[in-house]
Amino acid sequence: VRAHWIDVGGQSTGFGAGYYWTDHLKTQIDFGAGTRARQYRFDQISTGASPGYESSIVTIHQPTLAIGQQYQFFENAWFHPHVGGGLDLAREHVTIEYQPGYVYDPVTRVTSPVAPRPAESATRVIARPFVDAGFKAYMTRRAFFTADGRVKFRGQVDEVLFRFGFG
């Protein structure tokens, strides 16, 4: 038995910069601060023949660095759609805090507390290829609005981002 709820607070913030090699080809570097996600887990455990339950809180923080190549359509237009791809590197830090568990003894009909396991913490670097598509729309000659969608892969679709910005 495993029950989950997840609570992600706030939006991810970040910034990016790019260099145009030609009017259409651009290299883009993006830095993302990431947000903290919290997940509550409720798991079934057993000690001998007695069933029991424990809960834990998992906290995940994942700042990112993405390097990509974009192809921008049209020339000297106020609206520029683009497509691209690249590599996203994430430094994922996971902490698991275990709460005291409980075991029920069917013979004595008594519920006994079980001491929580020690907290666990791990950090790893994840490399994920991505594809994106979006647009840049100029409001004036020097100010623009941009939006795109990015899909990151790790064997299958791992994360989908929708980004908006000004420049």
Salt bridges, closest charged atoms under 4 A:
ASP30 OD2 - ARG150 NH2 3.19
ASP30 OD2 - ARG163 NH1 3.27
ASP43 OD1 - ARG2 NE 2.50
GLU54 OE2 - ARG117 NH2 2.58
GLU75 OE1 - HIS24 NE2 3.47
ASP88 OD2 - ARG128 NH2 2.98
ASP88 OD1 - LYS152 NZ 3.21
GLU92 OE1 - ARG124 NE 2.74
ASP132 OD2 - ARG150 NH2 3.25
ASP148 OD2 - ARG163 NH2 2.76
ASP158 OD2 - ARG128 NH1 2.71
ASP158 OD1 - ARG154 NH2 3.22
GLU159 OE1 - ARG128 NH1 3.07
GLU159 OE2 - LYS152 NZ 3.53
